[in-house]
Amino acid sequence: MRLVLFEGPGSGRGIRPGVWTDNGIVDVSSLTSSAFDAITPQQVMEGIIDNFDDLKPEFEHLVEHVMPIPIEIVRLRPPLPRPGKIICAIANYWEHAQRDPRPLNMFLKNPDAVIGHGDTIVLPEYNEKKMYGDGPGPYVFQHEAELGVVTKGPSKSVTRDNWRQAVFGYTGMIDVSARLEGRSTWRSGSWMGKSFDTFAPVGPCITTADEITNPNDIRVRFFNNGELYHDYETNDMEHQVPEIIEFISGIMTLYSGNLIACGTNHEGLGPLQDGEYVEIELEKIGRMGLHVHDPFKRTWERSVYLGPNSTNQEAVRREREEREKHLREQGQERL
């Protein structure tokens, strides 16, 4: 089942929960309003998670008997508007074996940075020409398309063998990232470069866990103005979802409606810049689109990142050819 938060058609009806079917959105707010108390949209989704076993057959009955609302006339909102925690994996992909094994590590991202389908990523006015504390600002802002795990809880000290008990479903997230140099994150010690406002697009929906038996078998794609920039499979994850659940829940309690971003394959990173329309698409979840606005109207080359430390296969090929050329030249000098 694909669950959404949406508003419209018309005004004054607020943000409501729904089930996204092939024919549109079925409003289920009549069921949730009588099942539990909730004030905010986040609380509504948390209530659905906590009461889903009871609500699921009622949702299915509505889907079978109620005319859906065409998706073209509603506005999808982030399915987790203000998660209590956003916990993000650092890197976490093998990237065609272009790097050595690394221990699993995570960071916390600002929950207030969440936006949804149709919203706008706003690039901050920070830049590399100005000093911020003891160093310059970021020189570019890049996209990282990621699988998101939606938790149910409270879940603490969950072993990897029992990881499913802490997972409600899956969604998509773009981990927008400010860069200091190359693909190094600005303020990497605190990861503040990933927590600017609007830097956590989430959506378009939550696909419940019963629909995705293996989260490490999902295709993730990212498009910039319709052009495919990023295309990878979650089976390349170094530390897979069961291990991630065990690691995080050993440190902190996971509650219903928390969000875990599983990291990204860095072969398809690229800059975000003013006027672009970008989309993330995840198999079995859906496609979410966002606009980009930059008050400075800065421009970068419209391409995937091929600079220092890039794991893109084209960048790796170029680096290998340059290295071989350098070795040949050194050999000729010795002669």
C-alpha positions as CSV (number, residue, x, y, z in Angstrom):
1,M,0.0,0.0,0.0
2,R,1.3,3.5,-0.9
3,L,0.3,6.1,1.7
4,V,0.4,9.8,1.1
5,L,-0.4,13.1,2.7
6,F,-2.2,15.5,0.3
7,E,-4.2,18.7,0.1
8,G,-6.9,19.8,-2.3
9,P,-8.8,19.9,-4.5
10,G,-9.9,23.3,-3.4
11,S,-8.9,25.1,-0.3
12,G,-9.7,25.0,3.4
13,R,-9.7,21.2,3.8
14,G,-6.2,21.0,5.1
15,I,-3.6,18.2,4.7
16,R,-5.2,14.8,4.7
17,P,-4.0,11.1,4.5
18,G,-4.7,9.0,1.5
19,V,-4.0,5.8,-0.3
20,W,-2.3,6.2,-3.7
21,T,-3.8,3.8,-6.2
22,D,-3.3,3.4,-10.0
23,N,-6.4,5.6,-10.5
24,G,-5.7,8.4,-8.0
25,I,-5.8,9.2,-4.3
26,V,-8.4,7.7,-1.9
27,D,-9.1,10.0,1.0
28,V,-8.9,8.0,4.3
29,S,-9.2,10.9,6.7
30,S,-12.7,9.8,7.8
31,L,-11.1,6.6,9.2
32,T,-8.1,8.2,10.8
33,S,-10.0,11.0,12.5
34,S,-12.1,8.4,14.4
35,A,-9.2,6.0,15.1
36,F,-6.8,8.3,17.0
37,D,-6.2,11.9,18.0
38,A,-3.7,13.9,15.9
39,I,-3.2,17.6,15.4
40,T,-0.4,17.8,12.9
41,P,0.1,16.0,9.6
42,Q,3.2,14.3,11.1
43,Q,1.1,13.0,14.0
44,V,-1.5,11.7,11.5
45,M,1.1,9.6,9.7
46,E,2.6,8.4,13.0
47,G,-1.0,7.4,14.1
48,I,-1.4,5.4,10.9
49,I,1.9,3.6,11.5
50,D,1.0,2.8,15.1
51,N,-2.5,1.6,14.2
52,F,-1.9,0.1,10.7
53,D,-2.8,-3.5,11.5
54,D,-6.3,-2.4,12.4
55,L,-6.6,0.4,9.7
56,K,-5.3,-1.6,6.8
57,P,-8.5,-3.7,6.1
58,E,-10.6,-0.5,6.4
59,F,-8.3,1.3,4.0
60,E,-8.6,-1.5,1.6
61,H,-12.4,-1.4,1.9
62,L,-12.4,2.3,1.0
63,V,-10.1,1.8,-1.9
64,E,-12.5,-0.8,-3.3
65,H,-15.7,1.2,-2.9
66,V,-14.7,4.9,-3.1
67,M,-14.0,6.9,-6.2
68,P,-10.4,8.1,-6.1
69,I,-9.4,11.7,-6.6
70,P,-7.4,12.3,-9.8
71,I,-3.8,12.9,-8.7
72,E,-3.5,15.8,-11.2
73,I,-5.9,17.9,-9.0
74,V,-4.3,17.3,-5.6
75,R,-1.0,18.4,-4.1
76,L,1.1,15.7,-2.6
77,R,2.9,16.8,0.6
78,P,5.9,15.1,2.2
79,P,4.6,11.8,3.8
80,L,6.7,12.6,6.9
81,P,6.5,16.4,7.2
82,R,8.5,16.7,10.5
83,P,10.1,13.4,11.5
84,G,11.4,13.3,15.0
85,K,14.8,12.1,13.6
86,I,16.4,11.9,10.2
87,I,19.4,9.6,10.5
88,C,21.6,9.4,7.4
89,A,24.3,6.8,6.4
90,I,27.6,8.3,5.4
91,A,28.4,7.0,1.8
92,N,27.6,3.3,2.3
93,Y,27.9,2.1,-1.3
94,W,30.7,0.0,-2.8
95,E,30.6,2.0,-6.1
96,H,32.1,-0.7,-8.3
97,A,34.7,-1.4,-5.7
98,Q,36.3,2.0,-6.1
99,R,37.1,2.3,-2.4
100,D,38.2,0.3,0.6
101,P,35.7,-1.1,3.2
102,R,34.6,1.4,5.8
103,P,32.7,1.0,9.1
104,L,29.1,2.0,9.2
105,N,28.6,5.6,10.4
106,M,25.7,7.9,10.5
107,F,24.8,11.6,11.1
108,L,21.6,13.5,12.1
109,K,20.0,15.8,9.5
110,N,17.7,18.7,10.3
111,P,14.0,17.5,10.3
112,D,12.8,21.1,9.6
113,A,14.6,20.8,6.2
114,V,11.8,18.5,4.9
115,I,9.9,19.5,1.8
116,G,7.8,17.5,-0.7
117,H,6.8,17.0,-4.2
118,G,6.4,20.2,-6.2
119,D,8.3,22.3,-3.6
120,T,11.4,24.3,-4.1
121,I,15.0,23.6,-3.0
122,V,16.4,27.0,-2.1
123,L,20.2,27.2,-2.3
124,P,21.6,29.3,0.6
125,E,23.4,32.6,0.1
126,Y,26.6,31.0,1.5
127,N,29.5,30.9,-0.9
128,E,33.2,30.1,-1.1
129,K,34.2,33.8,-1.4
130,K,33.2,34.6,2.1
131,M,34.5,33.3,5.4
132,Y,32.2,31.7,7.9
133,G,34.0,31.3,11.2
134,D,37.3,29.7,10.5
135,G,36.8,28.8,6.8
136,P,35.1,29.6,3.5
137,G,31.6,28.7,2.6
138,P,30.5,25.9,0.2
139,Y,31.5,26.2,-3.5
140,V,28.6,24.0,-4.9
141,F,25.4,22.2,-3.8
142,Q,24.8,18.7,-5.0
143,H,22.0,16.1,-5.0
144,E,22.2,12.7,-3.4
145,A,19.3,10.4,-4.3
146,E,18.6,7.9,-1.5
147,L,16.3,5.1,-0.2
148,G,14.6,6.1,3.0
149,V,13.4,3.7,5.7
150,V,10.4,4.7,7.7
151,T,10.5,3.2,11.2
152,K,7.9,2.0,13.6
153,G,8.5,1.9,17.3
154,P,9.5,2.3,20.0
155,S,12.3,0.0,18.8
156,K,15.5,-0.4,20.8
157,S,18.4,-2.8,20.5
158,V,16.8,-4.6,17.5
159,T,19.1,-7.3,16.1
160,R,19.7,-7.6,12.4
161,D,17.8,-10.9,12.4
162,N,14.7,-9.1,13.7
163,W,15.1,-5.9,11.7
164,R,11.6,-6.0,10.2
165,Q,10.0,-5.3,13.5
166,A,11.4,-1.8,13.4
167,V,10.4,-1.0,9.7
168,F,7.1,0.3,8.6
169,G,7.9,1.1,5.0
170,Y,10.0,3.0,2.5
171,T,10.2,6.3,0.8
172,G,12.6,8.5,-1.2
173,M,14.9,11.3,0.0
174,I,17.3,13.7,-1.7
175,D,20.1,14.4,0.7
176,V,21.0,17.9,-0.7
177,S,24.6,18.6,0.3
178,A,26.8,21.7,0.4
179,R,30.4,20.9,-0.7
180,L,33.7,22.5,0.6
181,E,35.9,21.1,-2.1
182,G,35.6,18.2,-4.5
183,R,32.8,16.1,-3.1
184,S,33.7,16.7,0.6
185,T,30.8,18.0,2.6
186,W,31.0,21.5,4.0
187,R,31.4,21.4,7.8
188,S,31.8,17.6,7.6
189,G,32.6,17.4,11.3
190,S,29.1,18.5,12.2
191,W,27.5,17.8,8.8
192,M,25.8,21.2,8.9
193,G,26.3,21.4,5.2
194,K,23.4,18.9,4.8
195,S,21.0,20.7,7.1
196,F,20.1,24.0,5.4
197,D,16.4,24.7,5.0
198,T,14.8,22.7,2.2
199,F,17.7,20.3,2.0
200,A,15.6,17.2,2.8
201,P,13.0,16.5,0.1
202,V,11.0,13.4,1.1
203,G,8.5,11.5,-0.9
204,P,6.4,11.0,-2.9
205,C,4.8,8.4,-0.6
206,I,5.5,5.7,1.9
207,T,5.3,2.2,0.5
208,T,4.5,-0.2,3.3
209,A,7.0,-2.9,4.0
210,D,4.7,-5.8,2.9
211,E,5.0,-4.4,-0.7
212,I,8.8,-4.4,-0.6
213,T,10.2,-7.7,0.6
214,N,13.8,-6.8,0.0
215,P,14.9,-3.1,0.4
216,N,18.3,-4.0,-1.0
217,D,16.8,-4.8,-4.4
218,I,15.5,-1.4,-5.5
219,R,16.5,0.7,-8.4
220,V,17.1,4.4,-7.7
221,R,17.2,7.1,-10.4
222,F,17.7,10.8,-10.4
223,F,16.8,13.2,-13.3
224,N,17.8,16.8,-13.9
225,N,15.6,18.6,-16.4
226,G,14.6,15.2,-17.7
227,E,18.1,14.0,-18.2
228,L,19.2,10.9,-16.3
229,Y,22.0,11.7,-14.0
230,H,22.0,8.9,-11.4
231,D,21.0,5.2,-11.8
232,Y,21.9,2.6,-9.3
233,E,20.7,-0.4,-7.3
234,T,20.4,-0.7,-3.6
235,N,22.0,-4.1,-3.7
236,D,25.4,-2.3,-3.9
237,M,24.9,-1.1,-0.3
238,E,27.9,-1.9,1.8
239,H,26.0,-2.0,5.1
240,Q,22.5,-3.2,4.3
241,V,19.2,-2.3,5.9
242,P,19.2,-5.1,8.6
243,E,22.7,-4.0,9.8
244,I,21.6,-0.3,9.7
245,I,18.6,-1.0,11.9
246,E,20.8,-2.9,14.4
247,F,23.4,-0.2,14.5
248,I,21.1,2.8,15.1
249,S,18.7,1.0,17.5
250,G,21.6,0.0,19.6
251,I,22.4,3.7,20.1
252,M,19.0,5.4,20.2
253,T,15.4,4.4,20.3
254,L,13.6,4.5,17.0
255,Y,10.1,5.8,17.1
256,S,7.2,5.6,14.6
257,G,7.8,8.1,11.8
258,N,11.5,8.4,12.1
259,L,13.4,8.4,8.8
260,I,16.6,6.6,8.0
261,A,18.4,7.6,4.7
262,C,20.6,4.7,3.6
263,G,23.3,6.6,1.8
264,T,24.0,6.9,-1.9
265,N,26.2,5.7,-4.7
266,H,28.3,8.7,-5.4
267,E,28.8,8.0,-9.1
268,G,25.9,10.2,-10.2
269,L,26.3,13.3,-8.1
270,G,25.8,16.7,-9.7
271,P,25.2,20.4,-9.0
272,L,21.8,21.9,-8.4
273,Q,21.3,25.3,-9.8
274,D,18.6,28.0,-10.4
275,G,15.7,27.1,-12.6
276,E,16.2,23.4,-12.8
277,Y,13.5,20.7,-12.2
278,V,14.9,17.6,-10.6
279,E,13.2,14.2,-9.9
280,I,14.0,11.2,-7.8
281,E,12.4,7.9,-8.8
282,L,12.5,4.7,-6.7
283,E,11.2,1.4,-7.9
284,K,7.9,0.4,-6.1
285,I,7.7,3.8,-4.5
286,G,7.3,6.4,-7.1
287,R,8.6,9.7,-8.6
288,M,9.0,13.0,-6.8
289,G,9.8,16.3,-8.6
290,L,11.2,19.6,-7.2
291,H,12.2,23.0,-8.4
292,V,15.5,24.7,-7.6
293,H,16.0,28.3,-6.8
294,D,19.3,30.2,-6.2
295,P,19.0,33.8,-5.2
296,F,22.6,34.3,-6.5
297,K,21.9,32.7,-9.9
298,R,25.2,30.9,-9.7
299,T,26.1,28.5,-12.6
300,W,28.1,25.3,-12.7
301,E,28.7,22.8,-15.5
302,R,25.5,20.8,-16.0
303,S,27.0,17.4,-15.6
304,V,27.6,14.6,-13.1
305,Y,30.6,15.3,-10.9
306,L,33.8,14.1,-12.6
307,G,36.4,15.9,-10.4
308,P,38.7,14.8,-7.6
309,N,37.6,11.6,-5.7
310,S,34.8,11.0,-8.2
311,T,33.8,7.3,-8.4
312,N,31.9,7.9,-11.7
313,Q,33.2,5.3,-14.2
314,E,34.1,7.9,-16.7
315,A,36.1,9.8,-14.1
316,V,37.8,6.6,-13.0
317,R,38.7,5.8,-16.6
318,R,40.2,9.3,-17.2
319,E,42.2,9.1,-14.0
320,R,43.6,5.7,-15.0
321,E,44.6,6.9,-18.4
322,E,46.3,10.0,-16.9
323,R,48.2,7.8,-14.5
324,E,49.3,5.4,-17.2
325,K,50.4,8.3,-19.4
326,H,52.4,9.8,-16.5
327,L,54.1,6.4,-15.9
328,R,55.0,6.1,-19.6
329,E,56.4,9.6,-19.7
330,Q,58.5,8.8,-16.6
331,G,59.8,5.7,-18.3
332,Q,60.8,7.6,-21.4
333,E,62.7,10.2,-19.3
334,R,64.8,7.4,-17.7
335,L,65.8,6.2,-21.1
